[in-house]
């Protein structure tokens, strides 16, 4: 997420500020007053744009996913091969991580948010929806390839393995600051696809 600027709407300022603070400090450790102060808006602006902190957290989760989708779209502009489109998922995850390194990379913002929420919360459900969306992108592109066993479950099973690599690498990168973890996972995914063709 980019920095708060004066030309932004109050809603966007609040969302930017919340994103920076939620990612850096955690959601539960970040109070509404800190978000308002960082955004540089009046307290009423928060309640005019978000019903509650929970509503702000939901918007943050959606914004994180939409940022990734934008990075993925940029990575895939000139690609058409399903294999390359799957590997571009890793590149977009790395791009998203590199944006966060400016402020201290802590791993996947969505997984961090989910870890702070109760098991049956709407926020965790939203994170799961976004992760399932990424998996569906991988399945879609794998399904366009002539896999050894040309059956729908083959693409689904391979996508599950690839998503394990993807999520594991972003978690490891956040924990150890190993910026190459995502690239190594991409190489492993490349080999898995090659073996399935």
Secondary structure as the mmCIF struct_conf table of DSSP 4:
data_model
#
loop_
_struct_conf.conf_type_id
_struct_conf.id
_struct_conf.beg_label_comp_id
_struct_conf.beg_label_asym_id
_struct_conf.beg_label_seq_id
_struct_conf.end_label_comp_id
_struct_conf.end_label_asym_id
_struct_conf.end_label_seq_id
HELX_LH_PP_P HELX_LH_PP_P1 UNK A 2 UNK A 4
TURN_TY1_P TURN_TY1_P1 UNK A 6 UNK A 7
BEND BEND1 UNK A 8 UNK A 8
HELX_RH_AL_P HELX_RH_AL_P1 UNK A 10 UNK A 25
BEND BEND2 UNK A 27 UNK A 27
TURN_TY1_P TURN_TY1_P2 UNK A 28 UNK A 29
HELX_RH_AL_P HELX_RH_AL_P2 UNK A 32 UNK A 39
TURN_TY1_P TURN_TY1_P3 UNK A 40 UNK A 40
HELX_RH_AL_P HELX_RH_AL_P3 UNK A 43 UNK A 49
BEND BEND3 UNK A 51 UNK A 52
HELX_RH_AL_P HELX_RH_AL_P4 UNK A 53 UNK A 76
TURN_TY1_P TURN_TY1_P4 UNK A 77 UNK A 78
HELX_RH_AL_P HELX_RH_AL_P5 UNK A 82 UNK A 101
TURN_TY1_P TURN_TY1_P5 UNK A 102 UNK A 103
BEND BEND4 UNK A 107 UNK A 107
HELX_RH_AL_P HELX_RH_AL_P6 UNK A 109 UNK A 116
BEND BEND5 UNK A 117 UNK A 117
TURN_TY1_P TURN_TY1_P6 UNK A 119 UNK A 120
HELX_RH_AL_P HELX_RH_AL_P7 UNK A 122 UNK A 143
TURN_TY1_P TURN_TY1_P7 UNK A 144 UNK A 144
BEND BEND6 UNK A 145 UNK A 145
BEND BEND7 UNK A 148 UNK A 149
BEND BEND8 UNK A 151 UNK A 151
HELX_RH_AL_P HELX_RH_AL_P8 UNK A 152 UNK A 176
TURN_TY1_P TURN_TY1_P8 UNK A 179 UNK A 180
HELX_RH_AL_P HELX_RH_AL_P9 UNK A 181 UNK A 196
#
